[in-house]
Amino acid sequence: MTGAARLRRRLGICCLAAFTALPLFAREAPADPPVPAAAEPAAGQVQAPADPRTRNGLEIYRSFRDGLAEPECDADATSVRWRQHFAHVPRRLAAQDDDVLPLFGYVVDALRESNVPTEFALIPFVESGYRPGARSAAGPAGLWQMIAITARNHGVPIRKGYDGRLSPIDSTQAAVRYLKTLHGMFAGDWRLAVMAYNAGEYRVLGALKRSGQTPRDAQLDKLVGMPDITVAYVRKLHALSCLIEQADDRDEWMRSLDRSVPRLQAVTLPKNVQRLDQWASRTGQSAAQLQRWNPVYADGRVGSAKGSPARLLAVADTGADTRTAQASTMDESQDVAVDAAGVASSTHAPAEASAQAAPPGTAARRHTVAKGESAWTIARRYRMSVADLMQRNGLALKAVLKPGQSLLVDALEGPSAALPTATGSP
């Protein structure tokens, strides 16, 4: 056998040995690096479900940031002047003994549900310092510092013994509805909407007309006849949003938000609850805190607006007390539909049932949009989603409703269920 033949034979034997041993190595060595297993609870330990009554403060902060229409900050918005002017706001949000973070979260939630910019959630900081019981010598009152005529025009009940401006529920519902209307009126420009909230929509419309501008291409610094305080109002809110938005650069401030805070919602009270301390004892909440959140009930005595069920801004409660309160209110109020989420009712009679398909042989219900109403308030009244309401009427999700517009409430069945474009027409 030649040398070359012997070499080929040895190579063949080596290859055969390698292929024979390959399955053994394949079984012993994993194909991929091991992935660390998730930590599991110790034996006998059950992980507790999330508490629906609370949420993390960072969740509120991130929801606010995600809803900003203008997250970009210029040099003026981040100047030392504005940082000094609004330095108290981050400190209050960070303070565990301050009610502002839960209230801020409540307002941010209402704005996000209405699909409007969260810059508007900063208005109460400028107007009232986020104090629901704030009053001005000039007349404005409440979280949003509304004057009486503006409040009444937007559905806030004011009568002897009950000033709805001091109710975060009534005033926030009205303010969000008004801001949503302004946001649509001014082509989605939050700056013009804020100016209109401060000075009135007709003054802003007049300034645009005098300046030869339209809402879609408005230049605030070239508006003719706008008060300086109104223009400065926009700069204040933008600077404040930038201060909060950029506060995450400070680790200590972020850690202070990383805590459990109450999740607030509107609760409908049964008629047998006459005082805040009664509800506090039933639900284990703080009577003093309930009083701070609900200054509309002077001295802790519970009263209602125009005979409707009394509502309370309180910690979200999914327990038996809330269900009992809702059932009791429905029994005693008969035709009054109780909204489990505590959303304010409109000036019209509430719907008698959830918006479902119209029964055979009956006409589908329709709703005529009243002044100040939005898709959100109408959908909540009929216990349906905004997307469902708009889809049933062939409208875009962000379409602005107009007073007098007729909307289909019940879903149609059968071949006629397909809706033409823009069914909800005036």
Buried (B, 14 or more C-beta within 10 A) or exposed (E): EEEEEEEEEEEEEEEEEEEEEEEEEEEEEEEEEEEEEEEEEEEEEEEEEEEEBBBBBBBBBEBBBEBBBBEEBEEEBBEEEBBEBBEEBBEBBBEEEEBBBBBBBBBBBBBBBBBBBBBBBBBBBBBBBBBBBBBEEEEBBBBBBBBBEBBBBBBBBBEEEBBBBBBBBBBBBBBBBBBBBBBBBBBBBBBBBBBBBBBEBEBBBBBBEEBEBEBEEBEBEEBEEBEEEBBEBBBBBBBBBBBBBBBBEEEEBBEBBEEEBBBBBBBBBBBEBBBBBBBBEBBEBBBEBBBBBBBBBBEBEBEBBEEBBBBBBBBBBEEEBBEEBBEBBBEEBEEBBBBBEBBBBBEEEBBEEEBEEBEEEEEBBEBEBBEBBBBBBBBBBBBBEBEEBBBBBBBEEEBBBBEEBEBBBBBBEEEEEEBEEEBBBE
